[in-house]
Amino acid sequence: MAVVPNIAAIRSPTIQMFLRDAVFGLLARKIRGEGSEFEALSEYQPGMDRRSIDWKGSARHSKLLAKEYDTERNNQIVFALDCGSAMCEPIDGLPRIDRAVSAALLTAYITLKAGDRTSLFSFAARPELSTPFLSGSRNFFRLQQEAARIDYRHQESNYTLALSTLQSQLQRRSLIVIFTDFTDPTAADLMLEGAARLIDKHLVLFVILQDRELTGIIDKAPESAEDVARAVTARNLLAQKNLVLTKLRHMGIDVIEGAHQDIGTRLINSYLNIKRRGSL
């Protein structure tokens, strides 16, 4: 019997209110304003972006005209989940990978509602799961069933193989959301190399769950020499992790790091900001 992931957050009143009033995805109508596909010219109004002014059209009509854009749909969104040993560590009683799957499905529900094509990809020592791109909220149940196949692997994650495989499967520019964690500096360097190859063509977003155990060890008042040694080790591990995240940001990759209960909402906001900017 398949154990499907918890999707209780999708039914929460907050998410349902958000979906009802969301700018992107629910109503079958043209949504003008920000986006990437040209829609029409309209008279420039104070507060509009000056970069949207069509100077040639304004000269012909003797008044300022601005370009309006339709919100682009049918983008490709890939949720890539690391199910290696680092993601098996628990956070508040549940493994990190379970927290990641819940956040991915919550955001996937929004992407399907917004008219984008969505896929799941998981990996550990080798690629594990790769679903076809699905569209329409009616296919959310299929994504949930596929996510039930994601299993824990007590193996080191092979970022080079996983990300190169994913790159070879994508024929057009996509948003790739990578859920992962890392403790080994060597594995982190390989992850950076793989991410550097992806950003040449795709938009990449990393999601990192905040390590509350390390911060708890650091913040705890030491009572013995062992506590001091443990706190120093935890601080060093956290410093190495922050260094990798800084390198990712310097490469131009967005990184979301936070508590597991906030990750889903923050990821949805990042996705909507990307849609507004027309980055895809």
Accessible surface in RSA format (square Angstrom, percent):
REM  Atomic radii and reference values for relative SASA: ProtOr
REM  Chains: A
REM  Algorithm: Lee & Richards
REM  Probe-radius: 1.40
REM  Slices: 20
REM RES _ NUM      All-atoms   Total-Side   Main-Chain    Non-polar    All polar
REM                ABS   REL    ABS   REL    ABS   REL    ABS   REL    ABS   REL
RES MET A   1   232.16 120.2 149.79  99.1  82.37 196.1 123.92 105.4 108.24 143.4
RES ALA A   2    65.77  60.5  34.84  53.8  30.93  70.4  44.64  62.9  21.12  56.0
RES VAL A   3   129.05  84.9 113.99 103.2  15.05  36.3 117.73 102.3  11.32  30.7
RES VAL A   4    61.42  40.4  47.50  43.0  13.92  33.6  47.50  41.3  13.92  37.8
RES PRO A   5    22.69  16.5   8.71   7.9  13.97  50.8  20.18  16.7   2.50  15.5
RES ASN A   6   106.21  73.2  89.56  86.6  16.65  40.1  35.16  84.6  71.06  68.7
RES ILE A   7    23.30  13.3  18.37  13.7   4.93  11.9  21.49  15.5   1.81   4.9
RES ALA A   8    58.84  54.1  50.29  77.6   8.55  19.5  51.34  72.3   7.50  19.9
RES ALA A   9    52.77  48.5  42.20  65.1  10.57  24.0  49.38  69.5   3.39   9.0
RES ILE A  10     9.67   5.5   9.67   7.2   0.00   0.0   9.67   7.0   0.00   0.0
RES ARG A  11   162.34  68.2 142.87  72.8  19.46  46.3  61.61  84.2 100.72  61.0
RES SER A  12    34.05  28.8  28.62  38.2   5.44  12.5  30.72  65.4   3.33   4.7
RES PRO A  13   113.82  83.0 104.24  95.0   9.58  34.8 111.10  91.7   2.71  16.9
RES THR A  14   104.47  74.3  97.25  98.6   7.22  17.2  67.86  91.1  36.61  55.3
RES ILE A  15    15.49   8.8  15.49  11.5   0.00   0.0  15.49  11.2   0.00   0.0
RES GLN A  16    77.67  43.4  72.50  53.0   5.17  12.3  36.11  76.9  41.56  31.5
RES MET A  17   101.61  52.6  97.47  64.5   4.14   9.9  96.32  81.9   5.29   7.0
RES PHE A  18    57.23  28.6  48.70  30.2   8.53  22.2  56.61  34.3   0.62   1.8
RES LEU A  19    10.07   5.6  10.07   7.2   0.00   0.0  10.07   7.1   0.00   0.0
RES ARG A  20   165.05  69.3 138.86  70.8  26.19  62.4  69.63  95.2  95.43  57.8
RES ASP A  21    91.73  64.3  65.34  65.0  26.39  62.4  36.01  84.8  55.72  55.6
RES ALA A  22    21.53  19.8   2.80   4.3  18.73  42.6   8.75  12.3  12.78  33.9
RES VAL A  23    84.05  55.3  72.65  65.8  11.39  27.4  77.65  67.5   6.39  17.3
RES PHE A  24    13.14   6.6   7.45   4.6   5.69  14.8   7.74   4.7   5.40  15.5
RES GLY A  25    12.14  15.0   0.00   N/A  12.14  15.0   0.06   0.2  12.08  27.1
RES LEU A  26    60.59  33.7  31.07  22.2  29.52  74.2  32.18  22.6  28.41  76.5
RES LEU A  27   107.01  59.6 101.42  72.6   5.59  14.0 103.21  72.5   3.79  10.2
RES ALA A  28   117.42 108.0  68.50 105.7  48.92 111.3  83.09 117.0  34.33  90.9
RES ARG A  29   137.22  57.6 116.36  59.3  20.86  49.7  65.02  88.9  72.20  43.8
RES LYS A  30   131.01  63.9 114.44  70.2  16.57  39.4  72.99  65.7  58.03  61.8
RES ILE A  31    13.92   7.9  13.19   9.8   0.73   1.8  13.44   9.7   0.48   1.3
RES ARG A  32   130.88  55.0 102.78  52.4  28.10  66.9  27.24  37.2 103.65  62.8
RES GLY A  33    37.99  46.8   0.00   N/A  37.99  46.8  29.77  81.7   8.22  18.4
RES GLU A  34   112.51  64.6 101.72  77.0  10.79  25.7  40.52  78.4  71.99  58.8
RES GLY A  35    16.70  20.6   0.00   N/A  16.70  20.6   0.27   0.7  16.43  36.8
RES SER A  36    49.12  41.5  21.38  28.5  27.75  63.9  25.59  54.5  23.54  33.0
RES GLU A  37    83.19  47.8  78.94  59.7   4.25  10.1  32.57  63.0  50.62  41.3
RES PHE A  38   115.38  57.7  87.94  54.5  27.44  71.4  87.94  53.3  27.44  78.5
RES GLU A  39    49.48  28.4  27.40  20.7  22.08  52.6   1.16   2.2  48.32  39.5
RES ALA A  40    25.63  23.6  21.36  33.0   4.27   9.7  25.63  36.1   0.00   0.0
RES LEU A  41    66.87  37.2  37.57  26.9  29.31  73.7  37.57  26.4  29.31  78.9
RES SER A  42    33.13  28.0  26.54  35.4   6.59  15.2  31.37  66.8   1.76   2.5
RES GLU A  43    91.91  52.8  82.21  62.2   9.70  23.1  14.96  28.9  76.95  62.8
RES TYR A  44    42.12  19.7  29.78  16.9  12.34  32.1  21.60  16.2  20.52  25.3
RES GLN A  45    95.70  53.5  95.70  69.9   0.00   0.0  39.04  83.1  56.66  43.0
RES PRO A  46   126.62  92.3  99.78  91.0  26.85  97.6 105.34  87.0  21.29 132.3
RES GLY A  47    84.40 104.1   0.00   N/A  84.40 104.1  42.83 117.5  41.57  93.1
RES MET A  48    58.02  30.0  44.45  29.4  13.57  32.3  46.50  39.5  11.52  15.3
RES ASP A  49    70.83  49.6  54.63  54.4  16.20  38.3  36.43  85.7  34.40  34.3
RES ARG A  50   191.10  80.2 184.16  93.9   6.95  16.5  57.14  78.1 133.97  81.2
RES ARG A  51   214.49  90.1 179.44  91.5  35.04  83.4  87.38 119.4 127.10  77.0
RES SER A  52    18.70  15.8  14.08  18.8   4.62  10.6  17.56  37.4   1.14   1.6
RES ILE A  53    17.04   9.7   7.23   5.4   9.81  23.6   7.23   5.2   9.81  26.6
RES ASP A  54    25.22  17.7  22.92  22.8   2.29   5.4   2.31   5.4  22.90  22.8
RES TRP A  55   166.57  66.8 158.78  76.9   7.79  18.3 137.39  73.3  29.18  47.3
RES LYS A  56   162.77  79.4 156.65  96.1   6.12  14.6 103.51  93.2  59.27  63.1
RES GLY A  57     0.05   0.1   0.00   N/A   0.05   0.1   0.00   0.0   0.05   0.1
RES SER A  58     9.32   7.9   6.82   9.1   2.50   5.8   7.08  15.1   2.23   3.1
RES ALA A  59    81.18  74.6  50.22  77.5  30.96  70.4  61.62  86.8  19.56  51.8
RES ARG A  60   171.07  71.8 133.45  68.0  37.62  89.6  74.38 101.7  96.68  58.6
RES HIS A  61   102.41  56.0  81.35  56.5  21.06  53.9  56.77  58.5  45.65  53.1
RES SER A  62   106.08  89.6  68.07  90.8  38.01  87.6  47.44 101.0  58.64  82.1
RES LYS A  63   103.94  50.7  91.67  56.2  12.26  29.2  56.75  51.1  47.19  50.3
RES LEU A  64    76.64  42.7  70.70  50.6   5.94  14.9  70.70  49.6   5.94  16.0
RES LEU A  65    14.32   8.0  14.32  10.2   0.00   0.0  14.32  10.1   0.00   0.0
RES ALA A  66     0.00   0.0   0.00   0.0   0.00   0.0   0.00   0.0   0.00   0.0
RES LYS A  67    77.13  37.6  72.66  44.6   4.47  10.6  16.26  14.6  60.87  64.8
RES GLU A  68    36.48  20.9  36.01  27.2   0.47   1.1   3.76   7.3  32.72  26.7
RES TYR A  69    63.46  29.6  63.46  36.1   0.00   0.0  38.32  28.8  25.14  31.0
RES ASP A  70    15.95  11.2  15.95  15.9   0.00   0.0   1.36   3.2  14.60  14.6
RES THR A  71     3.91   2.8   2.71   2.8   1.20   2.9   1.98   2.7   1.93   2.9
RES GLU A  72    39.03  22.4  36.91  27.9   2.12   5.0   6.38  12.3  32.66  26.7
RES ARG A  73    78.28  32.9  67.22  34.3  11.06  26.3  44.31  60.6  33.97  20.6
RES ASN A  74    77.83  53.7  77.83  75.2   0.00   0.0  23.42  56.4  54.41  52.6
RES ASN A  75     5.05   3.5   4.93   4.8   0.13   0.3   1.02   2.4   4.03   3.9
RES GLN A  76    10.65   6.0  10.54   7.7   0.11   0.3   0.00   0.0  10.65   8.1
RES ILE A  77     0.94   0.5   0.94   0.7   0.00   0.0   0.94   0.7   0.00   0.0
RES VAL A  78     1.48   1.0   1.48   1.3   0.00   0.0   1.48   1.3   0.00   0.0
RES PHE A  79     0.33   0.2   0.33   0.2   0.00   0.0   0.33   0.2   0.00   0.0
RES ALA A  80     0.00   0.0   0.00   0.0   0.00   0.0   0.00   0.0   0.00   0.0
RES LEU A  81     0.81   0.5   0.81   0.6   0.00   0.0   0.81   0.6   0.00   0.0
RES ASP A  82     0.43   0.3   0.43   0.4   0.00   0.0   0.00   0.0   0.43   0.4
RES CYS A  83     1.10   0.8   0.79   0.9   0.31   0.7   0.31   0.8   0.79   0.9
RES GLY A  84     0.16   0.2   0.00   N/A   0.16   0.2   0.16   0.4   0.00   0.0
RES SER A  85    35.25  29.8  30.94  41.3   4.32   9.9  22.72  48.4  12.53  17.6
RES ALA A  86    25.32  23.3  14.73  22.7  10.59  24.1  22.84  32.2   2.48   6.6
RES MET A  87     3.03   1.6   3.03   2.0   0.00   0.0   1.92   1.6   1.11   1.5
RES CYS A  88    21.59  16.3  10.14  11.3  11.45  26.9  10.09  25.6  11.51  12.4
RES GLU A  89    98.15  56.4  97.26  73.6   0.89   2.1  30.15  58.3  68.00  55.5
RES PRO A  90    85.43  62.3  70.57  64.3  14.86  54.0  70.57  58.3  14.86  92.4
RES ILE A  91    11.07   6.3   7.28   5.4   3.79   9.1  11.07   8.0   0.00   0.0
RES ASP A  92    88.67  62.1  48.02  47.8  40.65  96.1  29.79  70.1  58.88  58.7
RES GLY A  93    68.27  84.2   0.00   N/A  68.27  84.2  36.17  99.3  32.10  71.9
RES LEU A  94    83.20  46.3  83.20  59.5   0.00   0.0  83.20  58.4   0.00   0.0
RES PRO A  95    30.23  22.0  30.23  27.6   0.00   0.0  30.23  25.0   0.00   0.0
RES ARG A  96    13.45   5.6  13.45   6.9   0.00   0.0   0.13   0.2  13.32   8.1
RES ILE A  97     2.95   1.7   2.95   2.2   0.00   0.0   2.95   2.1   0.00   0.0
RES ASP A  98    44.70  31.3  41.09  40.9   3.61   8.5  13.43  31.6  31.27  31.2
RES ARG A  99    45.53  19.1  39.04  19.9   6.49  15.5   8.24  11.3  37.29  22.6
RES ALA A 100     0.74   0.7   0.39   0.6   0.35   0.8   0.74   1.0   0.00   0.0
RES VAL A 101     9.31   6.1   9.31   8.4   0.00   0.0   9.31   8.1   0.00   0.0
RES SER A 102    40.98  34.6  35.56  47.5   5.41  12.5  25.20  53.7  15.77  22.1
RES ALA A 103     7.98   7.3   3.82   5.9   4.16   9.5   7.19  10.1   0.79   2.1
RES ALA A 104     0.68   0.6   0.68   1.1   0.00   0.0   0.68   1.0   0.00   0.0
RES LEU A 105     0.95   0.5   0.95   0.7   0.00   0.0   0.95   0.7   0.00   0.0
RES LEU A 106    13.81   7.7  13.35   9.5   0.46   1.2  13.51   9.5   0.30   0.8
RES THR A 107     1.90   1.4   1.90   1.9   0.00   0.0   1.90   2.6   0.00   0.0
RES ALA A 108     0.00   0.0   0.00   0.0   0.00   0.0   0.00   0.0   0.00   0.0
RES TYR A 109    36.59  17.1  36.59  20.8   0.00   0.0  11.42   8.6  25.18  31.0
RES ILE A 110     4.08   2.3   3.87   2.9   0.21   0.5   3.87   2.8   0.21   0.6
RES THR A 111     0.17   0.1   0.17   0.2   0.00   0.0   0.17   0.2   0.00   0.0
RES LEU A 112     3.32   1.9   0.00   0.0   3.32   8.4   0.00   0.0   3.32   8.9
RES LYS A 113    61.25  29.9  51.73  31.7   9.52  22.7  12.33  11.1  48.92  52.1
RES ALA A 114     0.76   0.7   0.29   0.4   0.47   1.1   0.29   0.4   0.47   1.2
RES GLY A 115    29.33  36.2   0.00   N/A  29.33  36.2  22.28  61.2   7.05  15.8
RES ASP A 116     0.00   0.0   0.00   0.0   0.00   0.0   0.00   0.0   0.00   0.0
RES ARG A 117    69.52  29.2  69.52  35.4   0.00   0.0   8.14  11.1  61.37  37.2
RES THR A 118     0.00   0.0   0.00   0.0   0.00   0.0   0.00   0.0   0.00   0.0
RES SER A 119     5.71   4.8   5.71   7.6   0.00   0.0   0.03   0.1   5.68   8.0
RES LEU A 120     1.38   0.8   1.38   1.0   0.00   0.0   1.38   1.0   0.00   0.0
RES PHE A 121     1.43   0.7   1.43   0.9   0.00   0.0   1.43   0.9   0.00   0.0
RES SER A 122     0.27   0.2   0.27   0.4   0.00   0.0   0.00   0.0   0.27   0.4
RES PHE A 123     0.00   0.0   0.00   0.0   0.00   0.0   0.00   0.0   0.00   0.0
RES ALA A 124     0.00   0.0   0.00   0.0   0.00   0.0   0.00   0.0   0.00   0.0
RES ALA A 125    40.28  37.0  33.86  52.3   6.41  14.6  34.05  48.0   6.22  16.5
RES ARG A 126   143.38  60.2 143.38  73.1   0.00   0.0  47.64  65.1  95.74  58.0
RES PRO A 127    33.61  24.5  24.63  22.5   8.98  32.6  24.97  20.6   8.64  53.7
RES GLU A 128    53.58  30.8  21.79  16.5  31.79  75.7  10.65  20.6  42.93  35.0
RES LEU A 129    10.38   5.8   7.79   5.6   2.58   6.5   9.56   6.7   0.81   2.2
RES SER A 130    59.38  50.2  29.79  39.8  29.58  68.1  18.21  38.8  41.17  57.7
RES THR A 131     9.30   6.6   0.49   0.5   8.80  21.0   2.80   3.8   6.50   9.8
RES PRO A 132    82.48  60.1  70.64  64.4  11.84  43.0  81.87  67.6   0.61   3.8
RES PHE A 133    48.95  24.5  27.53  17.1  21.42  55.7  27.53  16.7  21.42  61.3
RES LEU A 134    12.15   6.8   9.64   6.9   2.51   6.3  12.15   8.5   0.00   0.0
RES SER A 135    47.37  40.0  45.67  60.9   1.71   3.9  13.90  29.6  33.48  46.9
RES GLY A 136    18.05  22.3   0.00   N/A  18.05  22.3  16.46  45.2   1.58   3.5
RES SER A 137    45.37  38.3  32.47  43.3  12.90  29.7   5.01  10.7  40.36  56.5
RES ARG A 138   193.72  81.3 159.74  81.4  33.98  80.9  80.36 109.8 113.37  68.7
RES ASN A 139    24.33  16.8  24.33  23.5   0.00   0.0   0.00   0.0  24.33  23.5
RES PHE A 140    16.30   8.2  16.30  10.1   0.00   0.0  16.30   9.9   0.00   0.0
RES PHE A 141   129.00  64.5 126.10  78.1   2.90   7.5 127.13  77.1   1.87   5.4
RES ARG A 142   117.01  49.1 115.04  58.6   1.97   4.7  42.32  57.8  74.69  45.3
RES LEU A 143     0.00   0.0   0.00   0.0   0.00   0.0   0.00   0.0   0.00   0.0
RES GLN A 144    17.43   9.7  17.43  12.7   0.00   0.0   0.25   0.5  17.18  13.0
RES GLN A 145    66.10  37.0  60.75  44.4   5.35  12.7  26.03  55.4  40.07  30.4
RES GLU A 146    41.77  24.0  41.28  31.2   0.50   1.2   6.96  13.5  34.82  28.4
RES ALA A 147     3.48   3.2   0.49   0.8   2.99   6.8   0.49   0.7   2.99   7.9
RES ALA A 148    23.75  21.8   0.55   0.8  23.20  52.8   2.40   3.4  21.35  56.5
RES ARG A 149   155.01  65.1 127.64  65.1  27.37  65.2  56.32  77.0  98.69  59.8
RES ILE A 150    24.03  13.7   1.83   1.4  22.19  53.5   4.08   2.9  19.95  54.1
RES ASP A 151    72.13  50.5  66.80  66.5   5.34  12.6  13.41  31.6  58.73  58.6
RES TYR A 152    95.09  44.4  83.36  47.4  11.73  30.5  63.40  47.6  31.69  39.1
RES ARG A 153    82.19  34.5  79.97  40.8   2.22   5.3   8.14  11.1  74.05  44.9
RES HIS A 154   155.27  84.9 124.43  86.5  30.84  78.9  86.59  89.2  68.68  79.9
RES GLN A 155    79.46  44.4  71.93  52.6   7.54  17.9  28.27  60.2  51.20  38.8
RES GLU A 156   119.40  68.5 108.67  82.2  10.73  25.5  63.23 122.3  56.16  45.9
RES SER A 157    17.34  14.6   5.68   7.6  11.65  26.8   3.58   7.6  13.75  19.3
RES ASN A 158    58.92  40.6  52.72  50.9   6.20  14.9  12.99  31.3  45.93  44.4
RES TYR A 159     5.82   2.7   5.18   2.9   0.63   1.6   2.86   2.2   2.96   3.6
RES THR A 160    55.24  39.3  55.17  55.9   0.07   0.2  51.95  69.8   3.29   5.0
RES LEU A 161    76.36  42.5  73.51  52.6   2.85   7.2  76.09  53.4   0.27   0.7
RES ALA A 162     0.00   0.0   0.00   0.0   0.00   0.0   0.00   0.0   0.00   0.0
RES LEU A 163     2.00   1.1   1.47   1.1   0.53   1.3   1.82   1.3   0.18   0.5
RES SER A 164    45.69  38.6  38.54  51.4   7.15  16.5  30.06  64.0  15.62  21.9
RES THR A 165    35.57  25.3  30.87  31.3   4.70  11.2  26.86  36.1   8.71  13.2
RES LEU A 166     3.59   2.0   3.59   2.6   0.00   0.0   3.59   2.5   0.00   0.0
RES GLN A 167    56.78  31.8  51.85  37.9   4.93  11.7  14.99  31.9  41.79  31.7
RES SER A 168    79.14  66.9  51.21  68.3  27.94  64.4  50.99 108.6  28.16  39.4
RES GLN A 169    82.56  46.2  59.20  43.3  23.36  55.6  36.09  76.8  46.47  35.2
RES LEU A 170     9.92   5.5   3.12   2.2   6.80  17.1   3.67   2.6   6.25  16.8
RES GLN A 171   144.14  80.6 121.04  88.5  23.10  55.0  58.20 123.9  85.94  65.2
RES ARG A 172    85.91  36.1  82.62  42.1   3.30   7.9  47.34  64.7  38.58  23.4
RES ARG A 173    89.40  37.5  82.08  41.8   7.32  17.4  41.19  56.3  48.21  29.2
RES SER A 174     0.00   0.0   0.00   0.0   0.00   0.0   0.00   0.0   0.00   0.0
RES LEU A 175     1.12   0.6   1.12   0.8   0.00   0.0   1.12   0.8   0.00   0.0
RES ILE A 176     0.00   0.0   0.00   0.0   0.00   0.0   0.00   0.0   0.00   0.0
RES VAL A 177     1.96   1.3   1.96   1.8   0.00   0.0   1.96   1.7   0.00   0.0
RES ILE A 178     0.93   0.5   0.93   0.7   0.00   0.0   0.93   0.7   0.00   0.0
RES PHE A 179     2.24   1.1   2.24   1.4   0.00   0.0   2.24   1.4   0.00   0.0
RES THR A 180     1.74   1.2   0.00   0.0   1.74   4.2   0.00   0.0   1.74   2.6
RES ASP A 181     8.89   6.2   7.86   7.8   1.03   2.4   1.99   4.7   6.91   6.9
RES PHE A 182    13.57   6.8   5.21   3.2   8.36  21.8   8.62   5.2   4.96  14.2
RES THR A 183   101.63  72.3  83.09  84.2  18.54  44.2  64.55  86.7  37.08  56.1
RES ASP A 184    60.31  42.2  55.40  55.1   4.91  11.6  20.64  48.6  39.67  39.6
RES PRO A 185    73.45  53.5  68.08  62.1   5.37  19.5  73.03  60.3   0.43   2.7
RES THR A 186    88.19  62.7  85.86  87.0   2.32   5.5  54.44  73.1  33.75  51.0
RES ALA A 187    14.38  13.2  12.72  19.6   1.66   3.8  14.22  20.0   0.15   0.4
RES ALA A 188     0.58   0.5   0.58   0.9   0.00   0.0   0.58   0.8   0.00   0.0
RES ASP A 189    69.21  48.5  67.82  67.5   1.39   3.3  21.48  50.6  47.73  47.6
RES LEU A 190    73.53  40.9  73.51  52.6   0.02   0.1  73.51  51.6   0.02   0.1
RES MET A 191     0.31   0.2   0.31   0.2   0.00   0.0   0.31   0.3   0.00   0.0
RES LEU A 192    18.90  10.5  17.90  12.8   1.00   2.5  18.16  12.8   0.74   2.0
RES GLU A 193    94.63  54.3  88.88  67.2   5.74  13.7  35.04  67.8  59.58  48.6
RES GLY A 194     1.15   1.4   0.00   N/A   1.15   1.4   0.21   0.6   0.94   2.1
RES ALA A 195     0.00   0.0   0.00   0.0   0.00   0.0   0.00   0.0   0.00   0.0
RES ALA A 196    41.77  38.4  36.89  56.9   4.88  11.1  37.16  52.3   4.61  12.2
RES ARG A 197    96.31  40.4  94.89  48.4   1.42   3.4  57.39  78.4  38.92  23.6
RES LEU A 198     0.48   0.3   0.48   0.3   0.00   0.0   0.48   0.3   0.00   0.0
RES ILE A 199    56.25  32.0  37.33  27.8  18.92  45.6  37.33  26.9  18.92  51.3
RES ASP A 200   125.74  88.1  86.56  86.2  39.18  92.7  32.55  76.6  93.19  92.9
RES LYS A 201    89.99  43.9  84.36  51.8   5.63  13.4  62.88  56.6  27.11  28.9
RES HIS A 202     3.95   2.2   0.34   0.2   3.62   9.3   0.00   0.0   3.95   4.6
RES LEU A 203    32.79  18.3  32.32  23.1   0.47   1.2  32.79  23.0   0.00   0.0
RES VAL A 204     4.76   3.1   0.00   0.0   4.76  11.5   0.00   0.0   4.76  12.9
RES LEU A 205     2.11   1.2   2.11   1.5   0.00   0.0   2.11   1.5   0.00   0.0
RES PHE A 206     0.06   0.0   0.06   0.0   0.00   0.0   0.06   0.0   0.00   0.0
RES VAL A 207     2.00   1.3   0.30   0.3   1.70   4.1   0.30   0.3   1.70   4.6
RES ILE A 208     0.00   0.0   0.00   0.0   0.00   0.0   0.00   0.0   0.00   0.0
RES LEU A 209     7.04   3.9   6.39   4.6   0.65   1.6   6.39   4.5   0.65   1.8
RES GLN A 210    74.35  41.6  72.90  53.3   1.45   3.5   6.41  13.6  67.94  51.5
RES ASP A 211    22.91  16.1  21.09  21.0   1.82   4.3   0.12   0.3  22.80  22.7
RES ARG A 212   110.73  46.5 102.28  52.1   8.45  20.1  26.96  36.8  83.77  50.8
RES GLU A 213   125.56  72.1 111.78  84.6  13.79  32.8  45.39  87.8  80.18  65.5
RES LEU A 214    25.46  14.2  25.46  18.2   0.00   0.0  25.46  17.9   0.00   0.0
RES THR A 215    45.21  32.2  44.45  45.1   0.77   1.8  34.55  46.4  10.67  16.1
RES GLY A 216    39.16  48.3   0.00   N/A  39.16  48.3  33.59  92.2   5.57  12.5
RES ILE A 217    44.33  25.2  38.74  28.9   5.59  13.5  40.94  29.5   3.39   9.2
RES ILE A 218    28.36  16.1  13.46  10.0  14.90  35.9  13.46   9.7  14.90  40.4
RES ASP A 219   117.84  82.5  85.32  84.9  32.52  76.9  34.20  80.5  83.65  83.4
RES LYS A 220   129.20  63.0 114.93  70.5  14.27  34.0  73.34  66.0  55.86  59.5
RES ALA A 221    75.38  69.3  64.10  98.9  11.28  25.7  69.15  97.4   6.24  16.5
RES PRO A 222    78.64  57.3  55.81  50.9  22.83  83.0  57.22  47.2  21.41 133.1
RES GLU A 223   151.10  86.7 111.43  84.3  39.67  94.5  41.73  80.7 109.37  89.3
RES SER A 224    57.98  49.0  42.61  56.9  15.37  35.4  49.08 104.5   8.90  12.5
RES ALA A 225    85.20  78.3  67.22 103.7  17.98  40.9  72.58 102.2  12.62  33.4
RES GLU A 226   125.81  72.2 119.97  90.8   5.84  13.9  44.92  86.9  80.89  66.0
RES ASP A 227    25.72  18.0  22.45  22.3   3.27   7.7   5.99  14.1  19.73  19.7
RES VAL A 228    74.62  49.1  73.49  66.5   1.13   2.7  74.61  64.8   0.01   0.0
RES ALA A 229    59.42  54.6  51.71  79.8   7.71  17.5  58.40  82.2   1.02   2.7
RES ARG A 230   113.75  47.8 106.78  54.4   6.97  16.6  41.56  56.8  72.19  43.7
RES ALA A 231    20.23  18.6  19.84  30.6   0.39   0.9  20.16  28.4   0.07   0.2
RES VAL A 232    80.43  52.9  78.79  71.3   1.65   4.0  80.37  69.8   0.06   0.2
RES THR A 233    76.91  54.7  75.36  76.4   1.55   3.7  51.63  69.3  25.28  38.2
RES ALA A 234     2.61   2.4   1.48   2.3   1.13   2.6   2.29   3.2   0.32   0.9
RES ARG A 235   141.68  59.5 141.13  71.9   0.55   1.3  51.69  70.6  89.99  54.5
RES ASN A 236    80.98  55.8  79.25  76.6   1.73   4.2  17.54  42.2  63.45  61.3
RES LEU A 237    69.15  38.5  64.57  46.2   4.58  11.5  64.57  45.3   4.58  12.3
RES LEU A 238    34.92  19.4  34.92  25.0   0.00   0.0  34.92  24.5   0.00   0.0
RES ALA A 239    57.36  52.7  45.98  71.0  11.38  25.9  51.49  72.5   5.86  15.5
RES GLN A 240    82.10  45.9  79.49  58.1   2.61   6.2  34.76  74.0  47.34  35.9
RES LYS A 241    10.61   5.2   8.43   5.2   2.18   5.2   9.41   8.5   1.20   1.3
RES ASN A 242    67.99  46.9  66.50  64.3   1.50   3.6  24.37  58.7  43.62  42.2
RES LEU A 243   101.06  56.3  96.83  69.3   4.23  10.6 100.51  70.6   0.55   1.5
RES VAL A 244    13.63   9.0  13.63  12.3   0.00   0.0  13.63  11.8   0.00   0.0
RES LEU A 245     1.88   1.0   1.88   1.3   0.00   0.0   1.88   1.3   0.00   0.0
RES THR A 246    55.30  39.3  54.66  55.4   0.64   1.5  33.34  44.8  21.96  33.2
RES LYS A 247    84.80  41.4  82.85  50.8   1.96   4.7  48.38  43.5  36.42  38.8
RES LEU A 248     0.00   0.0   0.00   0.0   0.00   0.0   0.00   0.0   0.00   0.0
RES ARG A 249   115.21  48.4  98.92  50.4  16.29  38.8  47.65  65.1  67.56  40.9
RES HIS A 250   151.38  82.7 116.01  80.6  35.37  90.5  78.85  81.3  72.53  84.4
RES MET A 251    58.47  30.3  34.07  22.5  24.41  58.1  36.67  31.2  21.80  28.9
RES GLY A 252    63.05  77.8   0.00   N/A  63.05  77.8  35.48  97.4  27.56  61.7
RES ILE A 253     3.78   2.2   0.33   0.2   3.45   8.3   1.50   1.1   2.28   6.2
RES ASP A 254    70.43  49.3  66.44  66.1   3.99   9.4  15.23  35.8  55.20  55.1
RES VAL A 255    17.98  11.8   0.00   0.0  17.98  43.3   0.00   0.0  17.98  48.8
RES ILE A 256     8.24   4.7   8.23   6.1   0.02   0.0   8.24   5.9   0.00   0.0
RES GLU A 257    43.40  24.9  31.52  23.8  11.88  28.3   6.76  13.1  36.64  29.9
RES GLY A 258     5.36   6.6   0.00   N/A   5.36   6.6   5.36  14.7   0.00   0.0
RES ALA A 259    15.24  14.0  12.12  18.7   3.12   7.1  12.51  17.6   2.73   7.2
RES HIS A 260    39.18  21.4  23.36  16.2  15.82  40.5  16.96  17.5  22.22  25.9
RES GLN A 261   113.02  63.2  80.89  59.1  32.13  76.5  51.22 109.0  61.79  46.9
RES ASP A 262    67.77  47.5  66.11  65.8   1.66   3.9  13.68  32.2  54.09  53.9
RES ILE A 263     0.60   0.3   0.60   0.4   0.00   0.0   0.60   0.4   0.00   0.0
RES GLY A 264     6.58   8.1   0.00   N/A   6.58   8.1   4.13  11.3   2.45   5.5
RES THR A 265    74.79  53.2  74.23  75.2   0.57   1.4  50.88  68.3  23.91  36.2
RES ARG A 266    99.62  41.8  97.29  49.6   2.33   5.5  35.72  48.8  63.90  38.7
RES LEU A 267     1.21   0.7   1.21   0.9   0.00   0.0   1.21   0.9   0.00   0.0
RES ILE A 268     5.62   3.2   5.62   4.2   0.00   0.0   5.62   4.0   0.00   0.0
RES ASN A 269    73.82  50.9  72.21  69.8   1.60   3.9  20.31  48.9  53.51  51.7
RES SER A 270    28.27  23.9  24.99  33.4   3.28   7.5   9.48  20.2  18.79  26.3
RES TYR A 271     2.51   1.2   2.51   1.4   0.00   0.0   2.51   1.9   0.00   0.0
RES LEU A 272     7.78   4.3   7.78   5.6   0.00   0.0   7.78   5.5   0.00   0.0
RES ASN A 273    66.73  46.0  65.85  63.6   0.89   2.1   9.75  23.5  56.98  55.1
RES ILE A 274     4.05   2.3   3.71   2.8   0.33   0.8   3.71   2.7   0.33   0.9
RES LYS A 275    10.25   5.0   2.44   1.5   7.81  18.6   6.76   6.1   3.50   3.7
RES ARG A 276    81.34  34.2  77.82  39.7   3.52   8.4  24.96  34.1  56.38  34.2
RES ARG A 277   141.17  59.3 107.87  55.0  33.30  79.3  70.69  96.6  70.48  42.7
RES GLY A 278    22.00  27.1   0.00   N/A  22.00  27.1   5.39  14.8  16.60  37.2
RES SER A 279    35.30  29.8  16.26  21.7  19.04  43.9  18.12  38.6  17.18  24.1
RES LEU A 280    31.34  17.5   5.14   3.7  26.20  65.9  13.17   9.3  18.17  48.9
END  Absolute sums over single chains surface
CHAIN  1 A    14520.8      11930.9       2589.9       7826.4       6694.4
END  Absolute sums over all chains
TOTAL         14520.8      11930.9       2589.9       7826.4       6694.4
